[in-house]
Amino acid sequence: MDPDKKLLLANKAWVQEKLKVQPDYFARRGHTAEFMWIGSSDSTVPSEEITGAEPGELFVHRNIGNLVVHTDLNLLSALQYAVFELKVSHVIVCGHYSCTGVRHAMGNQDLGILNEWLRHIKDIYRLYQRELESISDLNARRRRLVEINVAEQVQNLAETSIIQRAWQSSHRPVLLGWVYDAQTGYLKEFARMDPGSRIDDIYRFKFDEGGGRTDG
């Protein structure tokens, strides 16, 4: 059987299973997400499954390395929609151990256009080089970079005008940095910034009352 046909058959089975338990399952679905999830593109980290979330509960954006890049209009557009249209209460950045993006960023192989994207993780490695290279075990060093990367992406979120405006106007969202361990199935929190958390002055925006832009 062709792989795509297998997926379509699995979809039919999934629909029937949901309807068997709850006949109005699909009629009741709404786009009222409370959480935005910024996660890895890795197929081993299915956001809804590992959190037990139902359709409509997570607004998901995924990329290689779960990065928040200030020039990424795709991410910033999704963030603005989640914060100002869906009015999410939490934005979660979720990394995972054994992340191939982190592994490649720690190496020197030429990966074409991916080099430019992974440069953001290399920059983080440089900032924390002393700490990271004090860890002799390479796997443990990679795991630590995964954790540091998540915390740095939460900081990057706080430095956007989108988040700062929402903090000022409606005292939300909470920013969270999690890491998923595929070997245990558990999520662990490594970073948290509540509305109004302190950020360096150079990144802080001043807004005119009742107006202003909501871009990154």
C-alpha positions in Angstrom: 0.0 0.0 0.0 1.3 3.5 -0.8 2.3 5.4 2.3 -0.1 8.3 1.5 -3.0 5.8 1.2 -2.1 4.4 4.5 -2.4 7.8 6.1 -5.8 8.4 4.6 -7.1 5.0 5.9 -5.7 5.8 9.3 -7.6 9.1 9.2 -10.9 7.3 8.5 -10.3 4.9 11.4 -9.5 7.9 13.7 -12.7 9.7 12.7 -14.8 6.6 13.4 -13.1 6.1 16.7 -13.8 9.7 17.8 -17.4 9.6 16.6 -18.0 6.3 18.4 -17.0 7.9 21.7 -18.6 11.3 21.1 -21.0 11.7 18.2 -20.7 15.5 18.1 -16.9 15.5 18.5 -16.2 17.5 15.3 -19.3 19.7 15.5 -18.0 21.0 18.9 -14.5 21.9 17.8 -13.6 25.6 17.9 -10.4 27.6 17.5 -10.1 28.8 21.1 -6.5 27.9 21.9 -5.3 28.9 25.3 -1.7 28.0 24.5 0.7 28.8 21.7 3.3 26.1 21.2 6.6 26.9 19.5 8.2 23.5 18.9 10.6 21.5 16.9 9.7 20.2 13.4 10.9 16.8 14.6 8.3 14.1 14.0 9.1 12.5 17.4 7.7 15.5 19.3 3.9 15.5 18.6 2.7 18.5 20.7 -1.0 17.4 21.1 -0.1 13.8 22.0 2.6 14.5 24.6 0.4 17.1 26.3 -2.9 15.3 26.0 -4.4 18.3 24.3 -7.5 18.2 22.2 -7.9 19.9 18.8 -8.4 23.6 19.3 -6.3 23.8 22.5 -2.9 24.4 21.1 -1.9 26.9 18.4 1.2 25.3 17.0 4.2 26.8 15.2 7.2 24.5 14.4 10.7 24.9 13.0 14.1 23.3 13.2 15.5 24.0 16.6 12.3 25.6 18.0 13.8 29.0 17.4 12.4 32.5 18.0 14.2 34.6 15.4 13.5 38.4 15.3 13.6 38.4 11.5 11.3 35.4 11.0 8.1 36.9 9.7 6.4 33.4 9.7 7.0 33.1 13.4 6.2 36.7 14.2 2.9 36.5 12.2 1.9 33.4 14.1 2.8 35.0 17.4 0.9 38.2 16.7 -2.2 36.1 15.7 -2.0 33.9 18.8 -1.5 36.8 21.2 -3.9 39.4 19.8 -6.6 37.4 18.0 -6.7 34.1 20.0 -5.6 35.9 23.2 -3.6 33.0 24.4 -2.6 33.0 28.1 0.7 31.1 27.6 3.4 30.8 24.9 5.4 27.6 25.3 8.8 27.1 23.6 9.5 23.3 23.7 12.8 21.8 22.8 13.8 18.1 23.0 16.8 16.1 23.9 18.5 14.4 20.9 17.6 17.4 18.8 19.3 17.0 15.4 19.3 20.8 14.9 21.4 21.2 18.1 23.6 18.3 17.1 24.4 19.8 13.7 24.9 23.3 15.2 27.6 21.9 17.4 29.4 20.4 14.4 31.1 21.8 11.4 29.5 20.1 8.5 28.3 22.3 5.6 24.6 21.9 5.4 23.8 24.4 2.7 21.1 27.0 3.5 20.5 25.2 6.9 23.9 26.8 7.9 22.2 30.2 8.2 19.4 28.9 10.3 21.6 26.9 12.7 23.9 29.9 13.1 21.4 31.1 15.7 22.1 28.1 17.9 25.9 28.4 17.2 25.7 32.0 18.6 24.1 30.6 21.8 26.9 28.0 22.0 29.5 30.8 21.8 27.8 32.8 24.6 27.8 29.7 26.9 31.0 28.1 25.5 32.8 28.0 28.8 30.0 26.3 30.6 29.3 23.9 27.8 32.9 22.9 27.2 33.4 22.2 30.9 31.0 19.2 30.3 33.3 16.5 29.0 30.6 14.0 28.0 29.4 15.1 24.5 25.9 13.8 24.9 25.5 15.6 28.2 26.8 18.8 26.6 24.2 18.5 23.8 21.5 18.0 26.4 22.6 21.1 28.2 22.6 23.2 25.0 19.0 22.0 24.4 18.1 23.4 27.8 20.0 26.7 27.3 18.5 27.1 23.8 15.0 26.9 25.2 15.7 29.5 27.8 17.2 31.8 25.2 14.2 31.5 22.9 11.9 32.5 25.8 14.1 35.6 26.3 13.8 36.3 22.6 10.0 36.2 22.9 10.1 38.7 25.7 12.2 41.0 23.5 9.5 41.3 20.8 7.2 44.3 20.8 4.3 41.8 20.4 4.8 40.3 23.8 5.7 43.6 25.5 2.6 45.2 24.2 0.4 42.3 25.4 2.1 42.5 28.8 1.3 46.2 29.0 -2.2 46.0 27.7 -3.6 42.8 29.2 -1.0 41.3 31.5 -0.5 38.2 29.5 0.9 35.8 28.2 3.1 33.8 30.5 6.2 32.6 28.6 7.5 29.1 29.3 10.5 27.1 28.2 10.1 23.3 28.3 12.2 20.3 27.2 10.7 17.0 26.2 12.6 13.7 26.9 11.6 11.1 24.3 13.2 8.4 26.4 10.9 9.0 29.4 8.0 10.8 27.7 8.2 13.6 30.3 8.3 17.4 29.9 10.3 19.6 32.2 10.2 23.3 32.7 13.6 25.2 32.3 12.4 28.8 31.9 9.5 31.0 32.8 8.8 34.7 32.3 5.6 36.2 33.8 4.1 39.3 32.4 6.2 42.3 33.2 9.4 40.4 33.8 12.5 42.5 33.6 14.3 42.6 30.2 17.4 44.7 29.3 16.6 48.3 28.6 18.0 48.1 25.1 15.2 45.7 24.1 12.4 47.5 25.9 9.8 49.3 23.7 7.8 52.4 24.6 4.2 52.4 23.4 1.8 55.3 22.8 -1.3 54.8 24.7 -4.1 53.2 22.7 -2.1 52.7 19.5 1.0 51.6 17.9 2.3 48.7 15.9 2.2 45.0 16.9 5.0 43.6 14.8 8.2 42.0 16.2 
